[in-house]
Amino acid sequence: MIYVIKLGSVLHYIKEEVTKVKKVIALILSLLLIVAFALTATGCKKAEEAPKPAEAPAAAPAEAPATAPTAPTAPAAPAGK
């Protein structure tokens, strides 16, 4: 009979501990749900909605400097001699 009483008290203790663990798990899950809803409500900017960086104005192509007169090239040697 003593064993039955001790077993009953052990089972009662286990039941209380399981209830505490269930409450902690429920609390953690509800906090995760709140965080998920908060992130959904605020939203994140998508890549295509993000402001584009200011583009630098396109530089005009550099014009070639005025061609200076080049030294005359030597005439080609005659082919027949």
DAGIRA-V475499 format. One record per residue. N is the residue number from 1. RES is the residue in one letter. PHI is phi in degrees with one decimal (none if undefined). OMEGA is omega as a letter, one per 30 degrees, with the letter a starting at -180 (999 if undefined). Layout:
# DAGIRA-V475499
N,RES,PHI,OMEGA + N,RES,PHI,OMEGA
This chain:
# DAGIRA-V475499
1,M,none,l + 2,I,-63.3,a + 3,Y,-63.7,a + 4,V,-65.9,l + 5,I,-66.1,l + 6,K,-65.2,l + 7,L,-63.3,l + 8,G,-63.2,l + 9,S,-70.2,l + 10,V,-66.0,l + 11,L,-62.9,l + 12,H,-64.1,l + 13,Y,-62.9,l + 14,I,-63.4,a + 15,K,-62.4,l + 16,E,-65.7,a + 17,E,-66.4,l + 18,V,-63.4,l + 19,T,-63.9,l + 20,K,-64.2,l + 21,V,-64.2,l + 22,K,-62.0,l + 23,K,-66.1,l + 24,V,-65.9,l + 25,I,-63.4,l + 26,A,-64.0,l + 27,L,-65.1,l + 28,I,-64.0,l + 29,L,-65.1,l + 30,S,-68.5,l + 31,L,-65.7,l + 32,L,-62.5,l + 33,L,-65.1,l + 34,I,-63.1,l + 35,V,-63.1,l + 36,A,-62.6,l + 37,F,-66.5,l + 38,A,-64.8,l + 39,L,-67.5,l + 40,T,-69.1,a + 41,A,-68.3,a + 42,T,-74.7,l + 43,G,74.1,l + 44,C,-112.4,l + 45,K,-72.4,l + 46,K,-76.7,a + 47,A,-61.5,a + 48,E,-77.0,l + 49,E,-91.5,a + 50,A,-65.4,l + 51,P,-64.3,a + 52,K,-79.7,l + 53,P,-66.6,a + 54,A,-63.3,a + 55,E,-82.2,l + 56,A,-72.6,l + 57,P,-61.4,a + 58,A,-66.2,a + 59,A,-74.7,l + 60,A,-66.3,l + 61,P,-61.3,a + 62,A,-66.2,a + 63,E,-78.8,l + 64,A,-68.0,l + 65,P,-63.4,a + 66,A,-55.4,a + 67,T,-72.1,l + 68,A,-82.2,l + 69,P,-63.1,a + 70,T,-96.2,l + 71,A,-66.2,l + 72,P,-64.3,a + 73,T,-84.3,l + 74,A,-68.9,l + 75,P,-68.0,a + 76,A,-66.7,a + 77,A,-69.4,l + 78,P,-64.2,a + 79,A,-78.7,a + 80,G,-85.7,a + 81,K,-100.9,999
